[in-house]
Amino acid sequence: MAPILQRYKNSNSDFSLDTEACSLIASIHYVGRGVGCVLVALFVDRLGRNKIITFNAISGCIVWLAVLFTKSVSLHYAIRLLFGIGIAFSETAAPLYIGENSSPNIRGVFGSMCSLAFYMGELIAFLVGTYCSYETIAIVFAAISFAVLLSTTLLREPAQHLLAKGHHKEAEERFFELRGHSDTAQQEFEQTKIGLDQPKEPFSIGLLTDKSMRAVCMVSSYMYITGYAPINAMSSLAFSSVENFTPNELTTLLGIIQLVSIFFSSSVVDRIGRRPLLMISAVICTLIHLTIAALYYCQETGISVPYFAWILFAFITAYSVLAATIMFPLMTTVRGELLSPRFKSVGACIAIIVNSIISVLWAGSFLPIAELYGMKANFLWFAAMSFVFLVYVYFDLPETKGLTLTEIQSSLKKEIQNT
C-alpha cells in the first residue's frame, strides 16, 4: 500500500486520499483479519487447512477485480476489509499446515519460505505501485492471485487433520510420504495419534492464561507491537527525497534489500534456538527505534544532521530486515509449534485477533500522533514495546528448536507441573 498511499495522498486526480483516508485504508484490513479469525475458528477443523488456504486465494482474485472496476474510496474500505478476512484465513491455516506437515529440523526453513513469499509480494507491490497506473496495478495482482489459486491444487492435507476426521489409512500414507519410513517417524506418528485422542477444548477465559497460548500471542505480536504495520504501510511517506531518489524508489530499494536478506535467514532459524534469536533481535530493535526517534527529534528541533534522509532510510531498512529475517519466520514457526491440539484452531485465531487489534491501533494512530507530537513519539513507543518483548522472552518463552510437536507439548506440561 505504501506507494499507492504516497501517490494518491492529497492528489488532484479523480482518486484522492486525505490523511484520515490513508490511515483508514492502511489499518482497516486488520479489522477484517479479526472478523476472519472468528469465521476460520468455526471452519478450519471442519474443512481442513487446504480449503481455508484456497479461500484466501479466491478472495485475492475478487479483491483485485473489484479494485480494477472502482475508484470509490468507500468501496476501497470494503475491499480492504475483505482482503483482511482472506489474510486471516491464510494466517491461521498456513502455520498449522507447516507445523503439522514439516519435520522438526526444517520447520524454521519453511517459516523463512513464508517470509520469502511475503516479501517477494511486497517487492512486486512496490515496483508495480510506483511505476504502473491504477488499472495496471489491479490487473497484475489479479493475475498473480489467479496463479496462486492454481498453485493450491498442489496442497496436501496434513496427516493430523486426516486422523482427526477418522481417515487413519490415508493419514498414515500421507505422514510417511512426507517423513519417510523410519523408527523415529513411526514413533512420532504413534505419539501424534495419542495426542489427537485428547478432547478439543472450547474457548474459555482459562485458555488465555495457558502458557503456550501466551507464548504464541506474544511472539505473533512481536512484529506488530514494534510498529511493523504503520512503518510498512507508511514507509514512502516517512522517506524524504534523496538526491535523484523519490520516496517510492527508496521504498522499492527497501523491498529488494528485505528480499535478499531472507535468503540468509533460512540457514540461521533452525541452527540457533528461538529464544536467543528473539532476544538478540529485540535488543537490536530497541536500539533501532531509539535512534530513529533521536533523528526525528533533531529534525523537529532544527538540529542539522548530515545525510539525514539516508541515515533514516538505513535504520528503517535495518528494522525491516529484522522483521523479514527473524520476526516473520519465527512468528509463523512458533505459532505452528506451540499450540496444543486441544485448542489449536481457536488459539491461532485468538493470536491473530490480538495482532489485528494492535495493528489497527498502531497503524490508525501513526499519522495523527506524528502530526500532534512529532514522528519521534511513535518510535519511542515502538522502542518501549521492543524492550517489553525482550523481558517477556527472557523470563517466559519456552525453547522449541529441534523438538517434535508431541515433545513440545510434553515439555510444556512438565513446566506447568513444576510451577
N, C-alpha and C positions, 0 to 999 in steps of 0.2 A: 504493500500500500504506500510505502514512503515516496516513491517517485510520482505516483498519481496525486497524492495529497499536496506535494510540492508544486506540481503543475497547475492544479485547479484551485489552490487556496487563494481566495480573493481575486480570481482571474476575471477577465472581461468576456470570456466565452459563454456559450449557452449552458455550460455546466460549470458552475462556480460554487466553491465551498468556503464558508466563513470559519472562524476559529471553533465555534461550537459544533458545526457540522463535521469538521476534521476530527475533533475529539470523539464525537459520537460514532463516526464511521470506523475509527481506529479501535474503539472499545466494545461496540455493541455485539460483535460476533462472540465475545466472551459470555454474554448473556445467553446466546444460542447454545454455547457449549454447556452451560448449566442446565438448560431445558433438555438438551440432547442426552445428558447423563441420566436424567430421570427415565427417559424413554429406553435407553440402552440397558439400564438395570433390569428392566422388565423383559427384555428380549435376548440379551447376549447368551444366556444359558439355554434358552429355548431354541433359538435359531442357529446358534453356533457362531464362531468367530468369523468364518468366511463370509457369511451373508451380511454381517454387520460391516465388514470392510468393503464389500461390494456396494452396499448402500451409500457409503461415503463417496465412492467413485461416481455413482449415479447423480448424487446431489451436486458434485462438482460440475458435471455436464449441464445440469439445469441452471445452476447459478450463472455460469458464463454465457449461456444463451440468453438469459434474462438481462445480463449486463449489455449484451450486444444490441438488444432491441429497446432499451430505455436509457434516458439520461436524467430521469426524475430522482432528485435527492432522497425523497421519501421512500421510493421503491428501492433505492440503494441500501437504505437502512434494513428493509425486509430481506434483501438479498444477502446482506452480511449476517443477518440473524440465521437464515437458512444455512449459510456457509458454516456458522458456528455449530449448528446441530450436527452437520456432517462430520466436522472435526471431532466432536465429542464421541461419535460412533467409532471413528478411527483410533482416537487416543485411548479409548477403553479397550478395544479389541486387539490392537497391534501388540502392546506389551504382553498381554495374556498369550497371544499367538506365539510370540518369540520365546517367552519363558517356558511354555509348555512343549514347544517343538525343538528347542535347542538344548544341546548337552551343556553341562556346567562350564566347560573350558572355552566355549565360543559365544556365550550369551552376550558378553560385552562387545564382541565384534559386531554382532547383529544390531546391538544398540547404536553402535557407531555408523552402521549402514543406514539406519533410520535417519540419523543426523545428516549423513551424506545426501540422502534423497531430499530431505527437508531444505538443506541449504543450496542444493542444486536448483531446486524450485525457486528459492529466493533469488538466486543469481539471475535466473531466466526472467523473473519478475522485475528485477532492477533494470535489466537490459531492455526488455520489451516496454516497460513503463516509461523509460527515459527516451527511447528513440522511435517508438511507434505511436500511431494515432489511437484514439479511444477505441474505434471499431476493430483495429488490428489486434489490440491487446485482448479483446474479448474472443476473437476468432482463434488466436494462438492458444489461449488457455482452455477453450472449449475442445480443441483438437487434442491437447495434452490430457485433459480429463477423460476423453474417449479412449485414448491409448491406455491409460491407467485402468479403465473399466475392462478393456480386453485382457489386460495382464492378470486380472483377478481369476481368470479361468485356470491359472496355474496353481492356485492355492490348494492346500490340503488341510482338512480339518484335523486339529490336534487329537492325539490318542486319548487325552484326558476327557475331552468332550464326548468322544465316542463311547468311552467307558461309562460316563455319567448317563448316557442315553441307552445303555444296555447292549451296545454293539461290540461285544468283547472280542470276537474273532477279528473283525475289521480293525479294532483298536490295536490289537497285538501285532497285526501285519504292518500297520502304519508306524507303530513305535519302533519296531526292529528294522523297518525300511530306512528310517532316519538315523537310528543309533547304531545299527549293525548288531550282529549276533555275538554276544559275549556274556560271560558270567556277571559282569558288572551291570550290563544293560538289563539282563534278566532280573537281577536283584532290584534294580531301580523300578522296573515295570511292576514287580510284585508290591513294592513299597507304595507305588502310585495307586494301585488298586485298593490297598488298605486305607490310604489317606482319603480316597474318594468315598469310602464307606461311611465317613462321618456325616451327620445330618447338616444340611445347609442352615446357616444362621441368618434370620431376617434382620433388617435394620433395627437397632436399638441404641439408646444413649450409651450403654456399656461398650458398644463396638468402637465408639470414638476414643475410648481410653485404652484400647488394645495396643500393645507396643508395636506390632507390625503395621497397624493402621496409622499410628502416629508417625512412624518412620517413613511410610510411603507418602503421607501428606506433606511432611517436611521436605523430603528430597524432591518430590514433584513440584513443590512450591519454590524451590531454590532459585530457578531462573526468574520466576515472576516477582518474588519479593525484592530481588535485587535490580528490578527495573527493566527486564528484557522487553516486555510488551511495549511500553512507550518509547524506549530507545530504538527498538526495531522499527516501529511504525513511523516515528518522527525523525529518523536519522537524517533525512535530507533537509529537514527544517533546522536541525541543530548545526549543520555544517555551513560555515561561511565560504564564499567562493575563494579559491586559492589559485593565484596566477591564471593559468589557462583552464582550470578545472571548475566546473559548476558543482553545486551540491549534489545533484543527481549522479554526476560522473564519479564523485567521491564515494557515494553510496554503492555504485556498481563495483568500484575498486574494493570496497569493503567486502562485498559479496564474493569476489574472486579469492581474496585472502582467506575468508572463512572456509570456502570450499577446499582450497589447497591444504589448509591446516588439518582438516578431518582425516586426510589420508595418513597422517602421522599418529592420530589418536587411537586407531583401532588396535595397534600393537601395544598400547600402553594400558588400556582399560582392563584387560584380562591378565596383565602381569603385575600390576600394583593393586593393592586392596581398595575397596570402595571408600573406606574411612580415610586413609591418608590422602587419596586423590581429592576427596571433597574438602578436607581441612586445608590442604595446600591451596586449592582454588579459592576457598572462602577468604583466606588471608590476602591473596593477590587481588581478589575482587574488592575487598575493603579498601586497599591502598589505591586501586584504580579510581574508585568513586571519590575518595578524598582528594585525589589530585585533580580530577575534573572539576570538583566543587571549588577548589582553590583557583583554578584557571578562570572560571566564571566570576568568582569574587574579584579577581584582578581586573577583568573586563568591565564589570559593573562599577567599580570604584575608580576607574580611569588609570590604573597601573598598567603601563605598557609591558606586554610580554612578546618578545620577538618570536616570529613564526607561530603565533597563537593558534591559527586555524590548523596548521599541520600537527602541532602538539595535541590539540583536541582530537583531531582525526586519529592520531596514533593511539591515544588512550581509549577512545570509543571502540576502535578496532581491536585493541587488546582484550577489552571486555567481551566483545562479540566472538572472538576466537575462543575465549574461555568457555563461553556458552556453547559453542559448536563442538568443542573437543571434549569437554568434561561434563558440563551441566546436562545437556540434552541426552547424550548416550546413557549416562547413569540414571537420569530420570526415567527413561524407558526401561532400562535393565532392572533397576531396583523395584519398580512397580510390578514387573512380572515375577520377580523372585520372592518378595517378602509376603505377599498377601496369601492368607490361608485359603485352601479350597472351600472352607466353610462359608466364607463371605467374599470370595474373590471378585465377583462382578459388582456387588454392592460397594465393596471397598474401593475398587478402581473408580467407580462413579463419584464417590464421596471426594476422593483426591482431586478429580477434575473439577468438581463443583467448587472446592476450596480455591483451586487455581483460577477459576473463572471469576470468582468474587474479587480476589486480589487484583487480577488483571484489569477488570472493569474499573475498580477504584483507582489504580495506579495510572492506567492509560487515560482515563477520563479526567483526571486531575492534573496531569503533567503540564499541559499548556496553561491552564488557569493559575496554577501555583507559580509557574515561571513568570507570568505577567504580574502577579501580585507581589511575590517575594524574591524574584530573580531565579534564574536557572540553577544556581548553586544549591538552593533549598532542596530541589529534587534529588540531587546527587549526595547530599549529606544524609538524607533519609535512606537512600539505597545503601550507603556505606554502613549505616547503623544496622540495617537488616542483614547485611552480609556478616557482620560480627555476631549477631544473634544466632545465625545459622551455624557459624563456627563453634559457638559454645554448645549448641544442641548436638552436633556431630560428635564432639569430644566426649560428652557425658552420656549419650543415649543411643546412638546409632549402632546396630549390630553389624558385624562383618559377614558378607555373603559370598565372597570370592571363592570359586572352586567347589562350592557345595551344591548338591542336588536339591531340588525343591523340598523333598522329604526331609533331608538333613537340616535344611534351614528351619523348617517348622519344628523339628525335634529340638534344635538348639534354642529356639525362642521359648519353647515350653520349659526347658531346663532353667533358663534365666528367670522366668516368672516364678518357678517353684523355689528358686534360691533366694528370692527377694521377700 
